[in-house]
Amino acid sequence: MKPRHRCIIVLAAAVLFTLAPSAWAGARKYKILHNFGSSSDGAAPYGPPTRDEQGNLYGTTVAGGGSGCGGNGCGTVFQLTPKGNGKWGEQILYAFTDTGHGYAFPEGNLVRADSGNLYGFAKSDYCCYTAIFELSPGSGGWNFSPIWTQGASPGLLMDGVGNLYGAMGYHAGPVAELSLGTDGWTYTDLCDSCSPSAPLSWDSHGNLYGTQLIGGNGPPKCPGSGGCGYAFQVAPNGDGTWTCHVLYRFANFPTDGYYPYAGLTIDASGTAYGVTSAGGKYDNGTFFKLTLQADGRWKETILYQFPNCNDGCGPLNTLVFDKTGALYGSAAGGSTACGYTCGVVFKFSPQKNGTWKYSVVRKFNSSDGAFPYGVVLDSKGNIFGTTQAGGTYGGGVAFEITP
């Protein structure tokens, strides 16, 4: 299994590429929107950005924003706003501290309600407690409020009426819902047996889908004693209850993928697409789909096996569709300028014969960022993302890749 970078890596910055053509994707152009890590800025973005209707980007950094938490800063929530001259401006909406509320080190994606409130995940600043928090804009700045403090994992999903879904509960285990009522937030346990390893996703019928990193097949099929993970569905029953279904257990045959860090992406027909970080013919991970069969079972089809790390390997983040039906994601691999590898953004394009074509959209090289953490797209096909390190100050970058 490829290592996941969970530390702040300060890298020597070279020339800043503010607008340079990608050597791997034809006419695509790469632009750095912001370099993190300067002065009291946040550092080490630790989740994909979230876009609003005006094109603003929101995200979290796991460090920076002050001198607390051992001098590294306790992390921030930031907003990036496009300017008329093609530049972007940053605003720190909230800088966490190691005093006061007791929570810091935010990570994972943010979700934004119609009210403008932001919701995310943070850890305790001194030990091992976690919380789901709300940030609400006020006349004196943004107000922080923990709304669930009994255990959680990074990664939230919001429905159309503002309910939150994710891994919440003691030891961050169950799939659960937080719903806002007149008396505050109400916790509902939806599925005790599943613990998402990434944000959940919807299909058109209101079913929830996710992956779990452990469990499923064990030895000898799986090289890990705790299991190699599985894909699951949590389906509403119509009476307020939900039922959990295991769709597929990974490491099911010798060249199957395993360790699904990324979540599932569902198309209009209900087919689920995802990636595994390890396994496959070359042990560099796989790209797969899960389809519902007439007998009610789900079938896995491996669509691509990552052959070498030079062009990307060990994908860890959930795929996203563009309007043409192509899927985009990020992975390790690529340039070795970062000590390990700097990471890539990639694309899977569906072909008329039912296969999928893999191409590298961007290889990072430290000066333009390192270790991408997933991407999002707008309606024009522009790709937005963050990297955990690299850039001018070594604290990561926010970037845009245009067609």
Protein Blocks (a to p, Z undefined) as FASTA:
>chain_A
ZZddfbdcddddddddfbccdfklojaccddfbdghiajbcehiabdddddfkopacddd
feghijeehonogbdaddddddfkopacdddfbdcdfehjlpahiedjddddfkopacdd
dddfklmcccdddddddfkbccdddfbfgbpaehidddfkopacddedehhlagcddddd
fkocadddfblkbccfbdcdddfkopacdddfeghjddfkbmbfnbgbdadddddehlop
acdddfbdghkbfkbcehifbacdddfkopacdddfegcjkonopaddddddfkopacdd
dfbdcfbfknoghiabdcdddfkopacdddeehjfklopagbjaddddddfkopacdddf
bdcehjnoghiebjaddfkopacdddfegcjnonopaddddZZ
